[in-house]
Structure formats: structure tokens, C-alpha cells
Amino acid sequence: HAASLPVAMIPNCAATRHAHFSLDGSGVAELTPPSLDQWPVISWDVGPRARKVNLDTLTREDIATWEPGETLLLSGKMLTGRDAAHRRLLSMLDKGEGLP
């Protein structure tokens, strides 16, 4: 998505979570979360092209050194939102206000 340049992200949110159940009208649905020991152990090797990026100290010079295909390991404060939030943030910037 062009608005995500130079970094494309796919954050997992409620829209990507799934729960399966049947409602039969017999009462309140009780959804018991699985035990954490049932979850698979996942190991991930980020490889040699990974770079740690602290968003709290990021500069334009830092961004200029990024290369296409690099994996960026992001940390720090990040503002996220959808359409109305983007509109509000843009309005705040247009008025010379700081971001929340």
C-alpha cells in the first residue's frame, strides 16, 4: 500500500483473529481460551538482513540507509489507526498541533 512507504507492515488485529463456536440458544456462550502450553513453540531466525529500528530516536538519515528487502525490527512508540484517526491526525498537523 503506497501510504505505508517506505515500510510496509501487516499488524495483526482483531480482524485477523478467529473463533469458532455454535450458538444454540441454550444460554450464554462460554469461550474458554486454550492453555498456553498447547501453543506451538515457534522459533524465527531473522537472518542477516535484519536491522533494529527504534522509532523513538529515528532520523531521516537513518531512513535513508534502509535497503529494499531488509527486515526492520521495530521498537518504540507507533501511532496506528484507521480512516477517521488518519483524518484527525492530519487535521492536527495542518493546525500546527503536535501528535498525541
Chimera marker file (.cmm) of the C-alpha trace (Angstrom):
<marker_set name="trace">
<marker id="1" x="0.000" y="0.000" z="0.000" r="1" g="1" b="0" radius="0.5"/>
<marker id="2" x="1.523" y="3.303" z="-1.053" r="1" g="1" b="0" radius="0.5"/>
<marker id="3" x="0.602" y="5.036" z="2.220" r="1" g="1" b="0" radius="0.5"/>
<marker id="4" x="2.837" y="2.572" z="4.081" r="1" g="1" b="0" radius="0.5"/>
<marker id="5" x="6.042" y="3.534" z="2.254" r="1" g="1" b="0" radius="0.5"/>
<marker id="6" x="8.875" y="3.195" z="2.902" r="1" g="1" b="0" radius="0.5"/>
<marker id="7" x="7.942" y="0.381" z="5.267" r="1" g="1" b="0" radius="0.5"/>
<marker id="8" x="5.021" y="-1.973" z="4.681" r="1" g="1" b="0" radius="0.5"/>
<marker id="9" x="3.511" y="-3.528" z="7.787" r="1" g="1" b="0" radius="0.5"/>
<marker id="10" x="0.753" y="-6.009" z="8.384" r="1" g="1" b="0" radius="0.5"/>
<marker id="11" x="-0.097" y="-5.738" z="12.081" r="1" g="1" b="0" radius="0.5"/>
<marker id="12" x="-2.368" y="-8.463" z="13.357" r="1" g="1" b="0" radius="0.5"/>
<marker id="13" x="-5.509" y="-7.057" z="14.885" r="1" g="1" b="0" radius="0.5"/>
<marker id="14" x="-8.933" y="-8.308" z="15.874" r="1" g="1" b="0" radius="0.5"/>
<marker id="15" x="-9.833" y="-8.564" z="12.180" r="1" g="1" b="0" radius="0.5"/>
<marker id="16" x="-7.379" y="-11.457" z="11.735" r="1" g="1" b="0" radius="0.5"/>
<marker id="17" x="-8.303" y="-13.455" z="14.831" r="1" g="1" b="0" radius="0.5"/>
<marker id="18" x="-10.725" y="-16.329" z="14.534" r="1" g="1" b="0" radius="0.5"/>
<marker id="19" x="-13.008" y="-18.115" z="16.971" r="1" g="1" b="0" radius="0.5"/>
<marker id="20" x="-15.343" y="-20.921" z="16.026" r="1" g="1" b="0" radius="0.5"/>
<marker id="21" x="-18.429" y="-21.785" z="18.059" r="1" g="1" b="0" radius="0.5"/>
<marker id="22" x="-22.098" y="-22.676" z="17.729" r="1" g="1" b="0" radius="0.5"/>
<marker id="23" x="-24.943" y="-20.809" z="19.396" r="1" g="1" b="0" radius="0.5"/>
<marker id="24" x="-27.966" y="-22.971" z="20.113" r="1" g="1" b="0" radius="0.5"/>
<marker id="25" x="-29.950" y="-20.577" z="22.319" r="1" g="1" b="0" radius="0.5"/>
<marker id="26" x="-29.397" y="-22.616" z="25.482" r="1" g="1" b="0" radius="0.5"/>
<marker id="27" x="-27.609" y="-19.826" z="27.358" r="1" g="1" b="0" radius="0.5"/>
<marker id="28" x="-24.597" y="-17.588" z="27.475" r="1" g="1" b="0" radius="0.5"/>
<marker id="29" x="-21.699" y="-18.710" z="25.294" r="1" g="1" b="0" radius="0.5"/>
<marker id="30" x="-18.612" y="-19.533" z="27.339" r="1" g="1" b="0" radius="0.5"/>
<marker id="31" x="-15.425" y="-19.467" z="25.307" r="1" g="1" b="0" radius="0.5"/>
<marker id="32" x="-12.522" y="-20.969" z="27.228" r="1" g="1" b="0" radius="0.5"/>
<marker id="33" x="-9.110" y="-19.833" z="25.976" r="1" g="1" b="0" radius="0.5"/>
<marker id="34" x="-6.632" y="-22.631" z="25.262" r="1" g="1" b="0" radius="0.5"/>
<marker id="35" x="-3.807" y="-23.312" z="27.688" r="1" g="1" b="0" radius="0.5"/>
<marker id="36" x="-0.555" y="-21.630" z="26.647" r="1" g="1" b="0" radius="0.5"/>
<marker id="37" x="1.267" y="-24.975" z="26.901" r="1" g="1" b="0" radius="0.5"/>
<marker id="38" x="-0.837" y="-26.181" z="23.938" r="1" g="1" b="0" radius="0.5"/>
<marker id="39" x="0.559" y="-23.465" z="21.684" r="1" g="1" b="0" radius="0.5"/>
<marker id="40" x="3.403" y="-24.465" z="19.371" r="1" g="1" b="0" radius="0.5"/>
<marker id="41" x="6.936" y="-23.344" z="20.093" r="1" g="1" b="0" radius="0.5"/>
<marker id="42" x="7.889" y="-21.012" z="17.266" r="1" g="1" b="0" radius="0.5"/>
<marker id="43" x="11.455" y="-20.016" z="16.565" r="1" g="1" b="0" radius="0.5"/>
<marker id="44" x="12.251" y="-17.427" z="13.971" r="1" g="1" b="0" radius="0.5"/>
<marker id="45" x="15.673" y="-16.609" z="12.607" r="1" g="1" b="0" radius="0.5"/>
<marker id="46" x="15.508" y="-13.060" z="11.301" r="1" g="1" b="0" radius="0.5"/>
<marker id="47" x="18.548" y="-13.634" z="9.118" r="1" g="1" b="0" radius="0.5"/>
<marker id="48" x="21.453" y="-11.394" z="8.200" r="1" g="1" b="0" radius="0.5"/>
<marker id="49" x="19.363" y="-8.631" z="6.596" r="1" g="1" b="0" radius="0.5"/>
<marker id="50" x="17.522" y="-7.614" z="9.773" r="1" g="1" b="0" radius="0.5"/>
<marker id="51" x="18.017" y="-4.177" z="11.283" r="1" g="1" b="0" radius="0.5"/>
<marker id="52" x="16.814" y="-2.927" z="14.680" r="1" g="1" b="0" radius="0.5"/>
<marker id="53" x="14.936" y="0.376" z="14.402" r="1" g="1" b="0" radius="0.5"/>
<marker id="54" x="13.915" y="2.430" z="17.448" r="1" g="1" b="0" radius="0.5"/>
<marker id="55" x="11.036" y="4.639" z="16.329" r="1" g="1" b="0" radius="0.5"/>
<marker id="56" x="11.586" y="6.987" z="19.287" r="1" g="1" b="0" radius="0.5"/>
<marker id="57" x="15.033" y="8.030" z="18.022" r="1" g="1" b="0" radius="0.5"/>
<marker id="58" x="14.549" y="7.598" z="14.262" r="1" g="1" b="0" radius="0.5"/>
<marker id="59" x="16.020" y="10.264" z="11.946" r="1" g="1" b="0" radius="0.5"/>
<marker id="60" x="15.728" y="10.969" z="8.221" r="1" g="1" b="0" radius="0.5"/>
<marker id="61" x="19.373" y="9.957" z="7.919" r="1" g="1" b="0" radius="0.5"/>
<marker id="62" x="18.565" y="6.547" z="9.444" r="1" g="1" b="0" radius="0.5"/>
<marker id="63" x="15.724" y="6.014" z="6.973" r="1" g="1" b="0" radius="0.5"/>
<marker id="64" x="17.990" y="6.923" z="4.048" r="1" g="1" b="0" radius="0.5"/>
<marker id="65" x="20.240" y="3.943" z="4.882" r="1" g="1" b="0" radius="0.5"/>
<marker id="66" x="17.463" y="1.344" z="4.628" r="1" g="1" b="0" radius="0.5"/>
<marker id="67" x="17.617" y="-1.006" z="1.653" r="1" g="1" b="0" radius="0.5"/>
<marker id="68" x="14.769" y="-2.719" z="-0.218" r="1" g="1" b="0" radius="0.5"/>
<marker id="69" x="14.156" y="-6.196" z="1.146" r="1" g="1" b="0" radius="0.5"/>
<marker id="70" x="15.610" y="-5.504" z="4.585" r="1" g="1" b="0" radius="0.5"/>
<marker id="71" x="13.686" y="-6.770" z="7.591" r="1" g="1" b="0" radius="0.5"/>
<marker id="72" x="13.174" y="-3.993" z="10.132" r="1" g="1" b="0" radius="0.5"/>
<marker id="73" x="12.690" y="-4.985" z="13.775" r="1" g="1" b="0" radius="0.5"/>
<marker id="74" x="10.633" y="-2.061" z="15.076" r="1" g="1" b="0" radius="0.5"/>
<marker id="75" x="10.519" y="-0.887" z="18.676" r="1" g="1" b="0" radius="0.5"/>
<marker id="76" x="9.288" y="2.333" z="20.266" r="1" g="1" b="0" radius="0.5"/>
<marker id="77" x="6.054" y="4.300" z="20.090" r="1" g="1" b="0" radius="0.5"/>
<marker id="78" x="3.935" y="3.891" z="16.961" r="1" g="1" b="0" radius="0.5"/>
<marker id="79" x="0.585" y="5.551" z="16.289" r="1" g="1" b="0" radius="0.5"/>
<marker id="80" x="-1.855" y="3.333" z="14.439" r="1" g="1" b="0" radius="0.5"/>
<marker id="81" x="-5.390" y="3.936" z="13.314" r="1" g="1" b="0" radius="0.5"/>
<marker id="82" x="-7.890" y="3.692" z="10.533" r="1" g="1" b="0" radius="0.5"/>
<marker id="83" x="-9.601" y="6.269" z="8.329" r="1" g="1" b="0" radius="0.5"/>
<marker id="84" x="-11.065" y="8.599" z="10.972" r="1" g="1" b="0" radius="0.5"/>
<marker id="85" x="-7.862" y="8.514" z="13.005" r="1" g="1" b="0" radius="0.5"/>
<marker id="86" x="-5.768" y="9.379" z="9.949" r="1" g="1" b="0" radius="0.5"/>
<marker id="87" x="-8.089" y="12.291" z="9.164" r="1" g="1" b="0" radius="0.5"/>
<marker id="88" x="-7.826" y="13.578" z="12.750" r="1" g="1" b="0" radius="0.5"/>
<marker id="89" x="-4.017" y="13.289" z="12.822" r="1" g="1" b="0" radius="0.5"/>
<marker id="90" x="-3.717" y="15.127" z="9.506" r="1" g="1" b="0" radius="0.5"/>
<marker id="91" x="-6.043" y="17.858" z="10.776" r="1" g="1" b="0" radius="0.5"/>
<marker id="92" x="-3.914" y="18.231" z="13.918" r="1" g="1" b="0" radius="0.5"/>
<marker id="93" x="-0.738" y="18.545" z="11.848" r="1" g="1" b="0" radius="0.5"/>
<marker id="94" x="-2.391" y="21.049" z="9.480" r="1" g="1" b="0" radius="0.5"/>
<marker id="95" x="-3.263" y="23.200" z="12.515" r="1" g="1" b="0" radius="0.5"/>
<marker id="96" x="0.327" y="23.032" z="13.756" r="1" g="1" b="0" radius="0.5"/>
<marker id="97" x="-0.642" y="20.840" z="16.704" r="1" g="1" b="0" radius="0.5"/>
<marker id="98" x="1.536" y="18.013" z="17.956" r="1" g="1" b="0" radius="0.5"/>
<marker id="99" x="0.605" y="14.372" z="17.668" r="1" g="1" b="0" radius="0.5"/>
<marker id="100" x="-0.835" y="12.587" z="20.720" r="1" g="1" b="0" radius="0.5"/>
<link id1="1" id2="2" r="1" g="1" b="0" radius="0.2"/>
<link id1="2" id2="3" r="1" g="1" b="0" radius="0.2"/>
<link id1="3" id2="4" r="1" g="1" b="0" radius="0.2"/>
<link id1="4" id2="5" r="1" g="1" b="0" radius="0.2"/>
<link id1="5" id2="6" r="1" g="1" b="0" radius="0.2"/>
<link id1="6" id2="7" r="1" g="1" b="0" radius="0.2"/>
<link id1="7" id2="8" r="1" g="1" b="0" radius="0.2"/>
<link id1="8" id2="9" r="1" g="1" b="0" radius="0.2"/>
<link id1="9" id2="10" r="1" g="1" b="0" radius="0.2"/>
<link id1="10" id2="11" r="1" g="1" b="0" radius="0.2"/>
<link id1="11" id2="12" r="1" g="1" b="0" radius="0.2"/>
<link id1="12" id2="13" r="1" g="1" b="0" radius="0.2"/>
<link id1="13" id2="14" r="1" g="1" b="0" radius="0.2"/>
<link id1="14" id2="15" r="1" g="1" b="0" radius="0.2"/>
<link id1="15" id2="16" r="1" g="1" b="0" radius="0.2"/>
<link id1="16" id2="17" r="1" g="1" b="0" radius="0.2"/>
<link id1="17" id2="18" r="1" g="1" b="0" radius="0.2"/>
<link id1="18" id2="19" r="1" g="1" b="0" radius="0.2"/>
<link id1="19" id2="20" r="1" g="1" b="0" radius="0.2"/>
<link id1="20" id2="21" r="1" g="1" b="0" radius="0.2"/>
<link id1="21" id2="22" r="1" g="1" b="0" radius="0.2"/>
<link id1="22" id2="23" r="1" g="1" b="0" radius="0.2"/>
<link id1="23" id2="24" r="1" g="1" b="0" radius="0.2"/>
<link id1="24" id2="25" r="1" g="1" b="0" radius="0.2"/>
<link id1="25" id2="26" r="1" g="1" b="0" radius="0.2"/>
<link id1="26" id2="27" r="1" g="1" b="0" radius="0.2"/>
<link id1="27" id2="28" r="1" g="1" b="0" radius="0.2"/>
<link id1="28" id2="29" r="1" g="1" b="0" radius="0.2"/>
<link id1="29" id2="30" r="1" g="1" b="0" radius="0.2"/>
<link id1="30" id2="31" r="1" g="1" b="0" radius="0.2"/>
<link id1="31" id2="32" r="1" g="1" b="0" radius="0.2"/>
<link id1="32" id2="33" r="1" g="1" b="0" radius="0.2"/>
<link id1="33" id2="34" r="1" g="1" b="0" radius="0.2"/>
<link id1="34" id2="35" r="1" g="1" b="0" radius="0.2"/>
<link id1="35" id2="36" r="1" g="1" b="0" radius="0.2"/>
<link id1="36" id2="37" r="1" g="1" b="0" radius="0.2"/>
<link id1="37" id2="38" r="1" g="1" b="0" radius="0.2"/>
<link id1="38" id2="39" r="1" g="1" b="0" radius="0.2"/>
<link id1="39" id2="40" r="1" g="1" b="0" radius="0.2"/>
<link id1="40" id2="41" r="1" g="1" b="0" radius="0.2"/>
<link id1="41" id2="42" r="1" g="1" b="0" radius="0.2"/>
<link id1="42" id2="43" r="1" g="1" b="0" radius="0.2"/>
<link id1="43" id2="44" r="1" g="1" b="0" radius="0.2"/>
<link id1="44" id2="45" r="1" g="1" b="0" radius="0.2"/>
<link id1="45" id2="46" r="1" g="1" b="0" radius="0.2"/>
<link id1="46" id2="47" r="1" g="1" b="0" radius="0.2"/>
<link id1="47" id2="48" r="1" g="1" b="0" radius="0.2"/>
<link id1="48" id2="49" r="1" g="1" b="0" radius="0.2"/>
<link id1="49" id2="50" r="1" g="1" b="0" radius="0.2"/>
<link id1="50" id2="51" r="1" g="1" b="0" radius="0.2"/>
<link id1="51" id2="52" r="1" g="1" b="0" radius="0.2"/>
<link id1="52" id2="53" r="1" g="1" b="0" radius="0.2"/>
<link id1="53" id2="54" r="1" g="1" b="0" radius="0.2"/>
<link id1="54" id2="55" r="1" g="1" b="0" radius="0.2"/>
<link id1="55" id2="56" r="1" g="1" b="0" radius="0.2"/>
<link id1="56" id2="57" r="1" g="1" b="0" radius="0.2"/>
<link id1="57" id2="58" r="1" g="1" b="0" radius="0.2"/>
<link id1="58" id2="59" r="1" g="1" b="0" radius="0.2"/>
<link id1="59" id2="60" r="1" g="1" b="0" radius="0.2"/>
<link id1="60" id2="61" r="1" g="1" b="0" radius="0.2"/>
<link id1="61" id2="62" r="1" g="1" b="0" radius="0.2"/>
<link id1="62" id2="63" r="1" g="1" b="0" radius="0.2"/>
<link id1="63" id2="64" r="1" g="1" b="0" radius="0.2"/>
<link id1="64" id2="65" r="1" g="1" b="0" radius="0.2"/>
<link id1="65" id2="66" r="1" g="1" b="0" radius="0.2"/>
<link id1="66" id2="67" r="1" g="1" b="0" radius="0.2"/>
<link id1="67" id2="68" r="1" g="1" b="0" radius="0.2"/>
<link id1="68" id2="69" r="1" g="1" b="0" radius="0.2"/>
<link id1="69" id2="70" r="1" g="1" b="0" radius="0.2"/>
<link id1="70" id2="71" r="1" g="1" b="0" radius="0.2"/>
<link id1="71" id2="72" r="1" g="1" b="0" radius="0.2"/>
<link id1="72" id2="73" r="1" g="1" b="0" radius="0.2"/>
<link id1="73" id2="74" r="1" g="1" b="0" radius="0.2"/>
<link id1="74" id2="75" r="1" g="1" b="0" radius="0.2"/>
<link id1="75" id2="76" r="1" g="1" b="0" radius="0.2"/>
<link id1="76" id2="77" r="1" g="1" b="0" radius="0.2"/>
<link id1="77" id2="78" r="1" g="1" b="0" radius="0.2"/>
<link id1="78" id2="79" r="1" g="1" b="0" radius="0.2"/>
<link id1="79" id2="80" r="1" g="1" b="0" radius="0.2"/>
<link id1="80" id2="81" r="1" g="1" b="0" radius="0.2"/>
<link id1="81" id2="82" r="1" g="1" b="0" radius="0.2"/>
<link id1="82" id2="83" r="1" g="1" b="0" radius="0.2"/>
<link id1="83" id2="84" r="1" g="1" b="0" radius="0.2"/>
<link id1="84" id2="85" r="1" g="1" b="0" radius="0.2"/>
<link id1="85" id2="86" r="1" g="1" b="0" radius="0.2"/>
<link id1="86" id2="87" r="1" g="1" b="0" radius="0.2"/>
<link id1="87" id2="88" r="1" g="1" b="0" radius="0.2"/>
<link id1="88" id2="89" r="1" g="1" b="0" radius="0.2"/>
<link id1="89" id2="90" r="1" g="1" b="0" radius="0.2"/>
<link id1="90" id2="91" r="1" g="1" b="0" radius="0.2"/>
<link id1="91" id2="92" r="1" g="1" b="0" radius="0.2"/>
<link id1="92" id2="93" r="1" g="1" b="0" radius="0.2"/>
<link id1="93" id2="94" r="1" g="1" b="0" radius="0.2"/>
<link id1="94" id2="95" r="1" g="1" b="0" radius="0.2"/>
<link id1="95" id2="96" r="1" g="1" b="0" radius="0.2"/>
<link id1="96" id2="97" r="1" g="1" b="0" radius="0.2"/>
<link id1="97" id2="98" r="1" g="1" b="0" radius="0.2"/>
<link id1="98" id2="99" r="1" g="1" b="0" radius="0.2"/>
<link id1="99" id2="100" r="1" g="1" b="0" radius="0.2"/>
</marker_set>
